[in-house]
Each structure stands twice: as C-alpha cells, then as structure tokens.
Amino acid sequence: MKGTSVAVAMLAIIVMAQVMVHPSEAISCGALTGMLSPCLPYLRSGGAPTRGCCDGAKRLLGATRTQADRRTACNCAKAAAPQLKVRPDFASSLPGKCGITTPIPINPNVNCNT
C-alpha cells in the first residue's frame, strides 16, 4: 500500500510539473488549452460559463503577464478556435461573464504581433 501511495504522489508531482507555467518561460499552447478546456461548452454554445471555466480564465490571465506570453496566448487561441468550433461572440464575452478584464483582444481578426 505504501508503494502505491508513493507512486500516486510521484505521478501527481509529474503531472503538476507539466501543467505549471514558470514565470521565466512563455506560456505554451498546451497550458492555454488546459486552462480553458472547462470553457469549451460555453465557447461553443453560450449560456453561462462554469466556475471551473472562470477559474481557468483567471489562471490564464495570471499566466500572461508579459508581452511574449500574451502574444503566444493570442496566436494559440487564434489557431485553436476554428478547430475547436469556438464562436467568436462567446469568446469575446467570456472575460466579462467571468468578471475579469484582459489586455488580450479576443477577436479572430486581431494581429497578435501588435
């Protein structure tokens, strides 16, 4: 039983290390997807975003403090949105519905380099 507990703890540490965003590194598309995956039902169909969705959006905001992070997040979101069938109107309303403001414009036509 003790060996199983150690193995589970080690697995949890490995998973957390892969998901964490380090302040000195740019955010990855995988991290962005992980933070916003609870939002997919809202981003596709509207309604009210779940608490998990808003928590992920807040984590994403905290992880995109630098210009490089915001540029990466913008490019990742623009690339993923059509594949995930995200509706631009729902995406642009997500921050307001979650009670947050973001310097990242949420628009499929935005130039992520500016």
MARGU-115341 format. One line per 10 residues: number of its first residue (from 1); their letters; for each residue x, y, z of N, C-alpha, C. Coordinates in steps of 0.001 Angstrom, whole numbers, padded with zeros to 6 digits. Example, Ala and Ser with C-alpha at 12.3 -4.5 7.8 and 13.67 -1.06 7.14 Angstrom:
BEGIN
1	AS	013190/-005690/007800/012300/-004500/007800/013200/-003300/007800; 012850/-002250/007080/013670/-001060/007140/012900/000030/007870
% end
This chain:
BEGIN
1	MKGTSVAVAM	000828/-001183/000000/000000/000000/000000/000871/001245/000000; 001978/001210/000760/002863/002360/000850/003484/002655/-000513; 003856/001629/-001251/004428/001804/-002585/003437/002434/-003546; 002178/002064/-003427/001132/002645/-004270/000960/004116/-003956; 000982/004479/-002681/000834/005884/-002285/001985/006723/-002822; 003192/006191/-002753/004361/006906/-003266/004244/007069/-004779; 003809/006028/-005463/003672/006096/-006922/002623/007118/-007324; 001509/007157/-006605/000453/008126/-006902/000968/009539/-006647; 001687/009741/-005558/002234/011065/-005240/003229/011505/-006306; 004077/010602/-006757/005061/010934/-007799/004356/011271/-009108
11	LAIIVMAQVM	003327/010526/-009459/002567/010799/-010675/001919/012177/-010598; 001365/012503/-009438/000734/013817/-009260/001764/014932/-009419; 002950/014749/-008879/004010/015760/-008999/004424/015926/-010450; 004558/014837/-011174/004941/014905/-012588/003878/015634/-013398; 002606/015306/-013164/001515/015966/-013893/001505/017453/-013575; 001643/017816/-012302/001640/019231/-011932/002819/019963/-012567; 003968/019337/-012624/005135/019981/-013220/004926/020234/-014712; 004234/019346/-015393/003978/019529/-016814/002960/020622/-017077; 002030/020839/-016159/000962/021809/-016362/001375/023209/-015907; 002287/023294/-014945/002662/024596/-014400/003317/025468/-015455
21	VHPSEAISCG	003070/026771/-015347/003702/027756/-016208/004713/028494/-015356; 005967/028427/-015737/007011/029100/-014998/007122/030539/-015462; 007303/031502/-014538/007315/032905/-014911/008387/033265/-015931; 009486/032545/-015972/010552/032894/-016901/010342/032287/-018290; 009352/031423/-018435/009095/030782/-019712/007788/031294/-020300; 007742/031366/-021618/006491/031764/-022271/005465/030666/-022075; 004215/031067/-022007/003124/030100/-021872/003085/029219/-023124; 002694/027979/-022954/002600/027073/-024096/001141/026955/-024532; 000957/026521/-025763/-000407/026291/-026255/-001088/025187/-025440; -000324/024207/-025020/-000886/023139/-024196/-001388/023658/-022859
31	ALTGMLSPCL	-000630/024576/-022252/-001057/025158/-020980/-002320/025982/-021172; -002376/026744/-022248/-003559/027550/-022547/-004775/026649/-022729; -004611/025590/-023493/-005710/024655/-023725/-006167/024024/-022418; -005213/023649/-021592/-005566/023049/-020308/-006355/023983/-019415; -005970/025262/-019394/-006660/026224/-018547/-008071/026518/-019047; -008237/026515/-020369/-009534/026883/-020931/-010410/025700/-021337; -009932/024482/-021180/-010742/023327/-021592/-012092/023270/-020877; -012203/023694/-019591/-013534/023696/-018989/-014489/024703/-019636; -013955/025607/-020451/-014780/026633/-021095/-015353/026188/-022434; -014912/025063/-022960/-015347/024664/-024300/-016864/024601/-024461
41	PYLRSGGAPT	-017622/024058/-023514/-019082/024079/-023705/-019622/025507/-023862; -019139/026421/-023032/-019589/027811/-023147/-019121/028425/-024466; -017867/028205/-024825/-017308/028818/-026031/-017972/028316/-027308; -018575/027148/-027261/-019271/026585/-028428/-020760/026911/-028436; -021381/026934/-027249/-022837/027018/-027191/-023385/028195/-026399; -022535/028909/-025690/-023010/030040/-024898/-023602/029597/-023584; -024514/030397/-023063/-025094/030137/-021755/-024275/030842/-020695; -024064/030179/-019600/-023255/030736/-018511/-021999/029890/-018355; -020826/030526/-018288/-019611/029736/-018061/-019616/029143/-016655; -019039/027972/-016520/-018974/027299/-015221/-017912/027968/-014348
51	RGCCDGAKRL	-017959/027645/-013073/-016933/028158/-012157/-015547/027668/-012585; -015452/026413/-013011/-014171/025870/-013472/-013640/026632/-014678; -014545/027016/-015555/-014168/027805/-016721/-013601/029147/-016284; -014320/029849/-015414/-013854/031165/-014965/-012556/031055/-014172; -012406/030002/-013385/-011143/029793/-012662/-009995/029616/-013651; -010232/028862/-014715/-009202/028675/-015743/-008868/029970/-016468; -009894/030771/-016754/-009667/032052/-017410/-008845/032975/-016515; -009095/032929/-015209/-008326/033744/-014265/-006884/033256/-014178; -006682/031945/-014201/-005312/031399/-014198/-004584/031814/-015469; -005296/031783/-016587/-004694/032191/-017850/-004283/033656/-017794
61	LGATRTQADR	-005129/034493/-017251/-004802/035909/-017120/-003548/036092/-016270; -003447/035349/-015194/-002261/035419/-014337/-001007/034893/-015005; -001166/033999/-015964/-000021/033396/-016648/000421/034177/-017882; -000287/035254/-018207/000047/036037/-019410/000380/037472/-019032; 001348/037626/-018175/001727/038958/-017691/002692/039680/-018623; 003482/038931/-019371/004451/039578/-020258/003887/039681/-021672; 004489/040562/-022454/004050/040720/-023841/004257/039423/-024623; 005364/038738/-024362/005635/037469/-025058/004558/036435/-024722; 004154/036370/-023453/003102/035436/-023053/001783/035779/-023723; 001444/037071/-023762/000179/037490/-024379/000191/037194/-025877
71	RTACNCAKAA	001331/037409/-026533/001444/037129/-027969/001270/035632/-028227; 001928/034815/-027408/001808/033358/-027563/000378/032907/-027332; -000252/033408/-026272/-001640/033028/-025973/-002567/033440/-027109; -002350/034615/-027650/-003172/035110/-028758/-003028/034194/-029970; -001804/033872/-030336/-001571/033008/-031503/-002129/031607/-031279; -001971/031078/-030081/-002512/029750/-029774/-004030/029745/-029882; -004654/030773/-029305/-006112/030845/-029328/-006631/031001/-030752; -005971/031845/-031537/-006407/032035/-032922/-006300/030745/-033720; -005242/029974/-033483/-005051/028718/-034216/-006047/027652/-033766; -006346/027604/-032476/-007204/026543/-031938/-008691/026812/-032127
81	APQLKVRPDF	-009093/028068/-032116/-010520/028407/-032132/-011290/027774/-033290; -010809/027863/-034534/-011582/027247/-035623/-011671/025719/-035502; -010574/025100/-035062/-010559/023646/-034922/-011513/023183/-033830; -011647/023993/-032779/-012495/023627/-031650/-013923/024141/-031795; -014186/024807/-032927/-015524/025347/-033219/-015984/026362/-032169; -015038/027240/-031782/-015328/028297/-030820/-016024/029440/-031546; -017109/029918/-030977/-017821/031062/-031557/-017169/032350/-031067; -016751/033213/-031985/-016064/034457/-031587/-016881/035324/-030628; -018200/035373/-030786/-019009/036206/-029897/-018994/035679/-028461; -019002/034366/-028309/-018932/033802/-026964/-017528/033986/-026381
91	ASSLPGKCGI	-016514/033835/-027208/-015136/034020/-026735/-014917/035450/-026250; -015408/036427/-027006/-015178/037818/-026610/-015965/038201/-025369; -017056/037498/-025074/-017841/037831/-023885/-017382/037073/-022633; -016494/036098/-022783/-016064/035278/-021645/-015444/036100/-020513; -014487/037000/-020777/-013907/037738/-019646/-014960/038492/-018831; -015862/039182/-019494/-016903/039912/-018775/-017797/039008/-017958; -018150/037850/-018510/-019012/036904/-017789/-018302/036313/-016582; -016953/036279/-016644/-016171/035752/-015517/-015690/036864/-014587; -016032/038114/-014899/-015657/039225/-014040/-014190/039597/-014089; -013563/039393/-015245/-012150/039757/-015385/-011978/040676/-016590
101	TTPIPINPNV	-010875/041395/-016607/-010508/042189/-017773/-009162/041683/-018255; -008959/041746/-019543/-007721/041239/-020124/-007194/042208/-021171; -005868/042374/-021237/-005278/043215/-022271/-005218/042520/-023633; -005600/041243/-023665/-005556/040477/-024908/-006882/040665/-025630; -006876/041295/-026812/-008141/041427/-027543/-008631/040058/-028005; -009896/039793/-027804/-010457/038497/-028184/-011272/038714/-029445; -010599/038490/-030561/-011171/038764/-031866/-010419/037897/-032868; -011101/037156/-033727/-010396/036276/-034655/-009552/037029/-035692; -009777/038330/-035850/-009014/039103/-036824/-007887/039916/-036211; -007652/039776/-034914/-006624/040573/-034252/-005233/040176/-034758
111	NCNT	-004349/041149/-034846/-002951/040896/-035183/-002224/040645/-033862; -001837/039418/-033609/-001217/039049/-032337/000160/039666/-032137; 000757/040185/-033192/002093/040762/-033078/002083/042213/-032630; 000893/042803/-032527/000841/044213/-032112/000222/044356/-030732
% end
